[in-house]
Amino acid sequence: MADTIYVLNGPNLNLLGTREPEIYGSDTLDDIAGQLEDRARELNLTIDMRQSNHEGHLVDWMHEAQARGAKAVLLNAGAYTHTSIALHDCIKSIRTPVIEVHLSNPHAREEFRHLSYVGRAAKGTIAGFGALSYLLALEAADRL
């Protein structure tokens, strides 16, 4: 699994394409998965993309990524970014590097979005570039 990148998506990201497209764009999560899979093939990587509205699934999947020897995790934790000490602690507890990903720029939005528990533990953050944020994060993960 050393060439596998887990791409984990949190709450409401299953609604991409219809949820506030003026903020999040018109790409669906399936569109983004397709773009990632195309680029991953070029980089000789494998993508394992998942989405859940449940915080514990994200924790379990990060544990799994480490147990299976994944190269990295790309994590768009959605709103859990700003609330989840559990995700923060999970990221700190695994050796697998985690890259925080956001479609929008949280710092250009509401004040409550400026705090990122995920970002405080992650290797790095890529935000504000729409679906391209995921591809930029994949490029970064490839170079780790």
Solvent accessible surface area in square Angstrom, and as a share of the most:
residue,aa,sasa,rsa
1,M,98,0.44
2,A,69,0.54
3,D,84,0.43
4,T,11,0.06
5,I,0,0.00
6,Y,0,0.00
7,V,0,0.00
8,L,0,0.00
9,N,0,0.00
10,G,0,0.00
11,P,16,0.10
12,N,60,0.31
13,L,5,0.03
14,N,78,0.40
15,L,84,0.42
16,L,6,0.03
17,G,19,0.18
18,T,115,0.67
19,R,62,0.23
20,E,71,0.32
21,P,65,0.41
22,E,141,0.63
23,I,60,0.30
24,Y,23,0.09
25,G,31,0.30
26,S,89,0.57
27,D,50,0.26
28,T,54,0.32
29,L,24,0.12
30,D,121,0.62
31,D,64,0.33
32,I,1,0.01
33,A,16,0.12
34,G,30,0.29
35,Q,63,0.28
36,L,0,0.00
37,E,76,0.34
38,D,76,0.39
39,R,72,0.26
40,A,2,0.01
41,R,156,0.57
42,E,118,0.53
43,L,35,0.18
44,N,125,0.64
45,L,15,0.07
46,T,80,0.46
47,I,22,0.11
48,D,35,0.18
49,M,44,0.19
50,R,52,0.19
51,Q,49,0.22
52,S,8,0.05
53,N,69,0.35
54,H,114,0.51
55,E,56,0.25
56,G,41,0.40
57,H,79,0.35
58,L,0,0.00
59,V,28,0.16
60,D,85,0.44
61,W,47,0.16
62,M,0,0.00
63,H,88,0.39
64,E,42,0.19
65,A,0,0.00
66,Q,48,0.21
67,A,88,0.68
68,R,132,0.48
69,G,39,0.37
70,A,9,0.07
71,K,53,0.23
72,A,0,0.00
73,V,0,0.00
74,L,0,0.00
75,L,0,0.00
76,N,5,0.02
77,A,0,0.00
78,G,18,0.17
79,A,55,0.42
80,Y,48,0.18
81,T,0,0.00
82,H,20,0.09
83,T,94,0.55
84,S,3,0.02
85,I,103,0.52
86,A,51,0.40
87,L,0,0.00
88,H,42,0.19
89,D,77,0.40
90,C,6,0.03
91,I,9,0.04
92,K,132,0.56
93,S,79,0.51
94,I,17,0.09
95,R,199,0.73
96,T,12,0.07
97,P,39,0.24
98,V,2,0.01
99,I,6,0.03
100,E,3,0.01
101,V,0,0.00
102,H,14,0.06
103,L,8,0.04
104,S,16,0.10
105,N,65,0.33
106,P,13,0.08
107,H,122,0.55
108,A,81,0.63
109,R,50,0.18
110,E,80,0.36
111,E,135,0.60
112,F,126,0.53
113,R,38,0.14
114,H,60,0.27
115,L,62,0.31
116,S,23,0.15
117,Y,54,0.20
118,V,0,0.00
119,G,27,0.26
120,R,162,0.59
121,A,18,0.14
122,A,17,0.13
123,K,140,0.59
124,G,30,0.29
125,T,71,0.41
126,I,33,0.17
127,A,26,0.20
128,G,36,0.34
129,F,119,0.50
130,G,24,0.23
131,A,14,0.11
132,L,88,0.44
133,S,0,0.00
134,Y,1,0.00
135,L,40,0.20
136,L,66,0.33
137,A,0,0.00
138,L,0,0.00
139,E,39,0.18
140,A,37,0.29
141,A,0,0.00
142,D,43,0.22
143,R,191,0.70
144,L,85,0.42
